[in-house]
Amino acid sequence: MKIGVISDTHISDKSQELPEKIKEAFRGVDMIIHVGDLVNLSVIDKLKKICPDVRGVCGNMDPDEVRKNLREKEIITAGKFRLGVTHGIGAPANLIDVATETFKNDRVDVIIFGHSHNGLSLVKNGILYFNPGSPTDKIYAKANSVGIIEINDRIEGKIVEI
């Protein structure tokens, strides 16, 4: 299974398009997970044109329209693995701790988060911590990015600069 992971798109205008490089990076994915700060629900529809199976959570910058449709925390089963998905809050330096606390009672194999706009793929204490970065804003990052998680007998996360 191949999962495209995206966060912090911050697309506020319904006519604003996703960067073309997202479509290239997500070609052939089986699922897309948006990790919050969509800012506009139309982003989900745009992603569904790439892959019909789109899941997501809301983030701190999302308005009520998005919050009514997406929860702050999701657990997605993919194969034999459990993926915890949350946007994250607070200082970027503490995001792994915040994400760990969010899923402390959930026995997940992967914790996917966003918020910092900085891509990260790190295994710590047997859990893959994965942040795809942001494809549209690099306030805390050297490059715009999205992520790909591949699941077979094991899980691998890769940051894709766009």
N, C-alpha and C positions, 0 to 999 in steps of 0.2 A: 504494500500500500504506500502511496506517495501523497503527502499532505503539504499543500502550500500554506504558509503561515504569514500573516500580514498584520500590522498594527499601526496606529497613529497616522492614519491617512489624512485626517483633518480636512476632508473635502466638504465644504459648506454649501456650495452652489450645485443644484441638481444637474446643471449643464456641464459642470467641470468634469473632465474625464480622468480616469486613472492613467498614470504613465504607461506608455506602450510596452516598456520593458517588463512590467508586471505580467502582462499577458504572455510574453516570451518565457519568463521564469516559471510560470505556472502551467505551461503547456503539458498536458498529459497527467495532471494531478487527479486523484480520486476524490479529494475533499479539500476545501479551503477553510481555514479558521481565521477569523478576524478577531484580534485581541483588544479591541476597544479604541476609543477616540476616532470613531467614524465621522462624527459630527452631523452626518446626514444619512438616513436610512437608504437613500438611493445607492450608496456604496455597495450594499448587499446585492441589489439588483444588477449592478455593474459586474460584480464578481460572479454572479450566477450565469452570466454570459460566457465566462471562462470555464466554470465547472458548476453543475447544478446543485451539488451538495456543499452548501455554505453554512457554517456554524459561527457563532460569535458570542462575545460578551460586551457589555458597555464599559466605557472608561470615564474618567473624571471630567472630561471636556464634553461629554455627550449630553445633548438636551433631553428633555422629558420624552419627546417623540421616540428617541432611540431607547431610553431607559424603560419605556413601557413594553418594548418588544424584545429586549435582550437583558439577561440577568448579569449580575456582577461576577458570578462564579459558575462554571460548568465543569462537569466531568464527562469526558467523551471516551467511550471504549473503542479501541482500534485493534483488531486482532485480539491477542491475549493481554494487551497493555491498556492501562488507564492513564488518560491525559487530563491533568488538571489545568484549567484555563481561567485566568483572571488578568485584569489590566495592570493592577498595581497602583499604589499611592505613596506619597511622601517623597523623600529625598532619593535620587537615583542610587546613591551608594548603599542604601539599605533594602533594595528591592528583593534580593534573594531571601533575606530574613523575613520580609513581609509576606512574600509568596509562600515560603515554607510554613509560616504560621497559618495562612489561609487554608492550607490543605493538611494540617497536622493530624487530623483524624480520618483522612480519606484514603490512605494507602495508594498513592499514585506512583507511576513509573516516570512520568514526565510532568514538569511544571512549566507551562507556557505563560509568559507575561510580556507586557510591553512597557509603556510609560516613559522610559528613558530615551527612546529613539535611537538607542545604541545596541547593535546586534551582539548576541552572546549565545554560545553553545558550550555548556560546561557540565560535566558529570561530577557530582558531589554527593558523597554518602549513598551511592547507588542510584541517584535520581538525576535525570537529564534536566537541567535548567536551560530553557530556551527562550530567547527574546529575538524576534525577527528584525528589530530596528524599525525604521520608518522609511517608506519609499518616497516621501514628499518633503520631509523636514529633517535636517541634520544638525539641530541645535546642540546636541551633546555628542555627535558622532562625526567621524571623518568622511563617511560616505552614506548615501541612501541605500537601504537594503530591505530584503524580504527573506523568508526562510523556507527551507524544504526539510521536512521530516520524512525519512524513509523507514518503514516498518516491515520487517520480515521476521526472522527468528530473534532479531534484536532491533534496537532503535538507534538511528543515527540522525543527527541534526546538522544542517549545513546552512550557513549564512551566505546569501547571494547578493553581492553588491550590484546595484542597478544604476 
